[in-house]
């Protein structure tokens, strides 16, 4: 099974709505820009019947390479969590 790309999504939306591919591509670009900006501002994103995205923080820590047992510092960073909605879980498990 092939992974779906942004181009595939644009083609799917175009075939069902007849809207211009350029407009759909710009709309997706703008959506993703707003999405990233919101997460960078450390705000939560809730999409009804889909799920929620949240930013969490990991502080720095000491890690170890299991092959050679050398230790190194893992820097602090933000990461994204995603929690699926009950509706999405139900839909993908049908």
N, C-alpha and C positions, 0 to 999 in steps of 0.2 A: 504494500500500500504506500503510495506516494504522499509525502508531507504536503500540506497546502501552503502556498506562498501568498504574498500580498497580491501578486499579479492574478493568481487563481481566484482570490476573493473578489477582486475588481471585476473579473470576467463573470463570476456567478451573480453579483449584484447587477451588472449591466444586462445580463440575459433575462433576469426576472423583472427588472424595473424599466429597462430601456433608457436609463439615464446615461449621459456621456461618461465614457471611461476616464477622461481627464478630470471631470468633476468629482467622480467617485474616488479617484486616486488622491486628489487634493483634500477631499473630505477625510479620508483615512489618515493622511499625513497630519492634518490639523488635529484630529482626534488623538493621535499618538503624541503629538507635541503637548497638548493640554494634559494628557495622562501623565507624561513624564514630569512636567512642571508641577503638577499637583503632588506627585510622590516626592519630588525634590523638596517641596515645601513641608514635607512630613505630615501630609494630610491623608486621610483614609479615603478610598474610592469604593463606593457601594453601587453595584449594578443589580437592580432587582431581578430576581429569578436566574441570576448567573453566579454572583459571588462578590467577595470584597477583597481588595488589595490594601495592604498596609506596609508601612516602612518600620523596620525595627533596627536596633543598633546593637552591634557586637563590639565589646571592648577588646583591646589588644590582649594577646596571650602568647604563651610559648608553645610552639608545635614541634613535632619530631618526625623526621623522615624514617619510616619503619624499615627501609632497606639498609641504611647506613647508620641509623640512630643519631644522626646529627640534629641538634636542636636549632631552632631559628624563631625569630619573633614574627608573629602574624599580626599585621596592623589592624587597627580599629576600622570599622566600616559599617555602612548601612546595608540592609538587605531587604528584599521584598518577600512578603508572605501572601499567600492566596488561600482563602477559605471558600469552598464551593457552597452554593446555596442548596437547600434540600431539593428544590425543584430540578436543578442541574444534575445532581446525583441520581435522581429518579430517572431523568431523561436518558442519561448515558448508560444506565443499567437495564434498560428495557430490552 
